[in-house]
Amino acid sequence: MIANERAALADSLWAATANPSPERPPLHGEAEADTVVIGGGFTGLSAALHLAEAGKSVVLLEAETPGWGASGRNGGQVNPGLKATPEETEARFGPDLGRRMVAMSGGAGDLVFDLIARHGIQCAASRCGWIRAATTPKALATLQEIGRQWRDRGAVVDALDADEMERLLGTRAYPGGLIDRRGGNLHPLNYALGLAEAAERAGARIHGHSRVSGVQSTDDSVTVSTPEGRVTARAALICTNAYTGGLAAPLGQSVIPVTSVQVATEPLSDKLRRTILPEGHAPSDTRRLLLYFRKDDAGRFVMGGRGALGDGSIGKRQAALREAAVRLYPQLEGVRWRYAWGGDVALTRDHAPGLHLIAPRVMAGLGYNGRGVGMATAMGRVLAEWAQGRPGAELDFPITAARPIPFHRFRRIALGATVAAFRMLDRVGI
Ligand SMILES: Cc1cc2nc3c(=O)[nH]c(=O)nc-3n(C[C@H](O)[C@H](O)[C@H](O)COP(=O)(O)OP(=O)(O)OC[C@H]3O[C@@H](n4cnc5c(N)ncnc54)[C@H](O)[C@@H]3O)c2cc1C
């Protein structure tokens, strides 16, 4: 993808409707802090906020502006839980750590909505629940089993039949689904900007346009360099997710960046609004190349999906999303589509995020597999706990080494072929 095509991906509905936010000038010269945070998305901003609230001095360095990455461009669904089911997580990580991971990931919605309430973040947050829409009977059975596992652990997660789905979604396209009442939706960029302001009020210093080019670590300290400055700290947190590139190699090779794209209409008429997602939910469906959709608080219809990788251009994918939206809601035929954008999701081999020790005083958290509104916020808190000296064994997430995915470069190509195959299987409904 050419550079200006990538830059255009940041030109989102969320950027067009963002709350005013102060300029954050680049770092100039030398600075010191207890912790330096690299990357100003949900992970880094949550880490900075939690550290500053604990009385620690924090400098956050963001290559562009806070929320510029996936955090400011996503679907805004607050969807609790890891990709693995609670039982799979507990079986893999054991009854103690596994249960803590399930509680941390399942509680990610509580964390997000608590932060929003506590800091008065204006981001159109709605805790109406996250709906997962089944596309096949087999997918419905899987969702029902996931629902049972969460209910066994005390979460309010309910099955929805075709009639309830039709009432909540305004379409009969889905035979059933699940509603996880811990989730909901929000304006993602305004949530990120609100976290940045809350972190600054608590004392964090945030610099925009400060791309980190090097991280040097000794046993006692770590020094992080940008083109015009340097920060020396006791710990560094790398929170660059799918945009990590060559920083702290092989960190960037532990994830595969995949572009997810979105399109949005002009505000719909009141009549249309009442027929589409009347209670303001933001569902995602279970097809392999999932679709996720919602309205924003001005009543624009937003549709998102994966697959812009070796599978036609970004523009083609966005056109396909507009067609999918009209198939789902024929009443959208003829409505003007005003916005088209996208961003990179970080996929991992085991579909779980990574908490990676890069050097004795450097930790990274990344790889949310498209579920980062809740999980990245929760991971930021874990990173903040580690930076304050909490032993690894007491954290709610396991620390591992960052392992490059074998043949990383070719994985992107292989993934392109997989995307094309998945699209075909989704089309025939298998
Ligand atoms: C289109 C799209 C839709 C999505 N929809 C959803 C959804 O509905 N629900 C959900 O839960 N998740 C969703 N996700 C995933 C979610 O957005 C991410 O998991 C989450 O935002 C990751 O946050 P982060 O802070 O780790 O990374 P990012 O928000 O990507 O932030 C990383 C930041 O690091 C900065 N950076 C990179 N390198 C450097 C450097 N060298 N120096 C300084 N800064 C640097 C970047 O500029 C960037 O701002 C979606 C993602 C995309 C792209």
PDBQT file of the ligand as one rigid body, heavy atoms in Angstrom, charges set to zero:
ROOT
HETATM    1  C1  LIG A 501     -10.677  -0.678  11.879  1.00  0.00    +0.000 C 
HETATM    2  C2  LIG A 501     -10.553  -1.304  13.226  1.00  0.00    +0.000 A 
HETATM    3  C3  LIG A 501     -11.697  -1.681  13.938  1.00  0.00    +0.000 A 
HETATM    4  C4  LIG A 501     -11.593  -2.228  15.209  1.00  0.00    +0.000 A 
HETATM    5  N1  LIG A 501     -12.730  -2.450  15.929  1.00  0.00    +0.000 NA
HETATM    6  C5  LIG A 501     -12.629  -2.804  17.229  1.00  0.00    +0.000 A 
HETATM    7  C6  LIG A 501     -13.789  -2.855  18.044  1.00  0.00    +0.000 A 
HETATM    8  O1  LIG A 501     -14.890  -2.510  17.632  1.00  0.00    +0.000 OA
HETATM    9  N2  LIG A 501     -13.640  -3.294  19.331  1.00  0.00    +0.000 N 
HETATM   10  C7  LIG A 501     -12.418  -3.626  19.840  1.00  0.00    +0.000 A 
HETATM   11  O2  LIG A 501     -12.344  -4.026  21.009  1.00  0.00    +0.000 OA
HETATM   12  N3  LIG A 501     -11.298  -3.521  19.099  1.00  0.00    +0.000 NA
HETATM   13  C8  LIG A 501     -11.367  -3.104  17.822  1.00  0.00    +0.000 A 
HETATM   14  N4  LIG A 501     -10.237  -2.951  17.086  1.00  0.00    +0.000 N 
HETATM   15  C9  LIG A 501      -8.933  -3.202  17.721  1.00  0.00    +0.000 C 
HETATM   16  C10 LIG A 501      -8.510  -2.059  18.636  1.00  0.00    +0.000 C 
HETATM   17  O3  LIG A 501      -8.694  -0.825  17.989  1.00  0.00    +0.000 OA
HETATM   18  C11 LIG A 501      -7.028  -2.250  19.007  1.00  0.00    +0.000 C 
HETATM   19  O4  LIG A 501      -6.833  -3.526  19.548  1.00  0.00    +0.000 OA
HETATM   20  C12 LIG A 501      -6.564  -1.224  20.028  1.00  0.00    +0.000 C 
HETATM   21  O5  LIG A 501      -6.904   0.078  19.634  1.00  0.00    +0.000 OA
HETATM   22  C13 LIG A 501      -5.058  -1.344  20.241  1.00  0.00    +0.000 C 
HETATM   23  O6  LIG A 501      -4.641  -0.257  21.047  1.00  0.00    +0.000 OA
HETATM   24  P1  LIG A 501      -3.098   0.013  21.194  1.00  0.00    +0.000 P 
HETATM   25  O7  LIG A 501      -2.975   1.184  22.087  1.00  0.00    +0.000 OA
HETATM   26  O8  LIG A 501      -2.400  -1.222  21.635  1.00  0.00    +0.000 OA
HETATM   27  O9  LIG A 501      -2.572   0.329  19.726  1.00  0.00    +0.000 OA
HETATM   28  P2  LIG A 501      -2.839   1.588  18.790  1.00  0.00    +0.000 P 
HETATM   29  O10 LIG A 501      -4.086   2.291  19.105  1.00  0.00    +0.000 OA
HETATM   30  O11 LIG A 501      -2.641   1.143  17.382  1.00  0.00    +0.000 OA
HETATM   31  O12 LIG A 501      -1.692   2.602  19.204  1.00  0.00    +0.000 OA
HETATM   32  C14 LIG A 501      -0.343   2.387  18.912  1.00  0.00    +0.000 C 
HETATM   33  C15 LIG A 501       0.288   3.758  18.810  1.00  0.00    +0.000 C 
HETATM   34  O13 LIG A 501       1.702   3.612  18.810  1.00  0.00    +0.000 OA
HETATM   35  C16 LIG A 501       2.227   4.659  18.037  1.00  0.00    +0.000 C 
HETATM   36  N5  LIG A 501       3.586   4.301  17.657  1.00  0.00    +0.000 N 
HETATM   37  C17 LIG A 501       3.984   3.303  16.824  1.00  0.00    +0.000 A 
HETATM   38  N6  LIG A 501       5.333   3.285  16.751  1.00  0.00    +0.000 NA
HETATM   39  C18 LIG A 501       5.780   4.276  17.557  1.00  0.00    +0.000 A 
HETATM   40  C19 LIG A 501       7.092   4.741  17.900  1.00  0.00    +0.000 A 
HETATM   41  N7  LIG A 501       8.190   4.189  17.390  1.00  0.00    +0.000 N 
HETATM   42  N8  LIG A 501       7.194   5.790  18.760  1.00  0.00    +0.000 NA
HETATM   43  C20 LIG A 501       6.091   6.364  19.302  1.00  0.00    +0.000 A 
HETATM   44  N9  LIG A 501       4.828   5.956  18.997  1.00  0.00    +0.000 NA
HETATM   45  C21 LIG A 501       4.684   4.922  18.140  1.00  0.00    +0.000 A 
HETATM   46  C22 LIG A 501       1.255   4.765  16.869  1.00  0.00    +0.000 C 
HETATM   47  O14 LIG A 501       1.336   6.037  16.240  1.00  0.00    +0.000 OA
HETATM   48  C23 LIG A 501      -0.085   4.500  17.540  1.00  0.00    +0.000 C 
HETATM   49  O15 LIG A 501      -0.767   5.695  17.868  1.00  0.00    +0.000 OA
HETATM   50  C24 LIG A 501     -10.305  -2.444  15.788  1.00  0.00    +0.000 A 
HETATM   51  C25 LIG A 501      -9.155  -2.084  15.079  1.00  0.00    +0.000 A 
HETATM   52  C26 LIG A 501      -9.270  -1.516  13.825  1.00  0.00    +0.000 A 
HETATM   53  C27 LIG A 501      -8.021  -1.115  13.090  1.00  0.00    +0.000 C 
ENDROOT
TORSDOF 0
